[in-house]
Amino acid sequence: MLLLGWRYHRLSEQEIYLSGCLDSRGQLCTLVDDTLPAGLTLTAPWTCVASAGGSCPASGGAIGGSAVNLTGTVAGASGTLTITVPVAFSANPNDY
């Protein structure tokens, strides 16, 4: 199971919160394969930082794009992945 929660912060960043399954090694399996909501685009590559024992790609995505795609692992149930997704909001109300 993967739960995503979107929270808008300072109208320039979007944070993704994850939870998922535990694999056979006790690591939290996480997969993000998502498209930003309508009206939002990346202003820079997204970044990912894993807590001790975990792993994820350091960054990805293209400026002006809308895809956030990555796989990461977290050691134990208390580990974390912090994924920061810098976005721009369209000025056109019809884009939403």
ZAMARGU-4260 file (C-alpha; in steps of 0.2 Angstrom, whole numbers, plus 5000, padded with zeros to 4 digits):
<rodrens>
0) 5000/5000/5000 | 5006/5017/4996 | 4999/5033/5004 | 5002/5050/4996 | 4998/5066/5004
5) 5000/5083/4996 | 5004/5098/5006 | 5008/5115/4998 | 5022/5125/5006 | 5026/5143/5002
10) 5018/5141/4985 | 5034/5135/4979 | 5037/5117/4986 | 5027/5102/4987 | 5031/5088/4999
15) 5026/5070/4997 | 5023/5058/5012 | 5025/5040/5009 | 5021/5023/5018 | 5021/5006/5011
20) 5026/4988/5013 | 5040/4980/5022 | 5051/4969/5011 | 5060/4952/5017 | 5075/4962/5024
25) 5064/4973/5035 | 5066/4988/5023 | 5051/4999/5018 | 5048/4997/5000 | 5043/5014/4992
30) 5039/5018/4974 | 5033/5035/4968 | 5026/5035/4950 | 5016/5051/4950 | 5011/5066/4939
35) 5009/5083/4948 | 4992/5090/4949 | 4986/5100/4934 | 4993/5118/4934 | 5009/5113/4943
40) 5026/5111/4935 | 5044/5107/4941 | 5055/5122/4943 | 5070/5111/4947 | 5073/5093/4949
45) 5065/5084/4964 | 5077/5079/4977 | 5077/5064/4989 | 5086/5061/5005 | 5085/5044/5015
50) 5088/5042/5033 | 5102/5030/5039 | 5102/5013/5031 | 5090/5018/5017 | 5093/5024/4999
55) 5085/5034/4985 | 5091/5043/4970 | 5097/5060/4974 | 5087/5069/4961 | 5077/5068/4945
60) 5064/5075/4934 | 5065/5089/4922 | 5062/5108/4924 | 5045/5111/4916 | 5040/5093/4918
65) 5027/5085/4929 | 5033/5068/4933 | 5040/5062/4950 | 5046/5044/4948 | 5058/5036/4960
70) 5060/5020/4970 | 5068/5020/4987 | 5071/5009/5003 | 5070/5014/5021 | 5078/5003/5035
75) 5065/4998/5047 | 5048/5005/5051 | 5055/5022/5058 | 5066/5026/5043 | 5061/5041/5032
80) 5063/5047/5014 | 5062/5066/5012 | 5057/5070/4994 | 5056/5088/4990 | 5047/5093/4974
85) 5049/5112/4969 | 5034/5117/4959 | 5027/5133/4950 | 5009/5136/4950 | 5001/5142/4934
90) 4994/5159/4934 | 4980/5153/4922 | 4965/5148/4932 | 4959/5137/4918 | 4975/5126/4921
95) 4967/5119/4937
</rodrens>
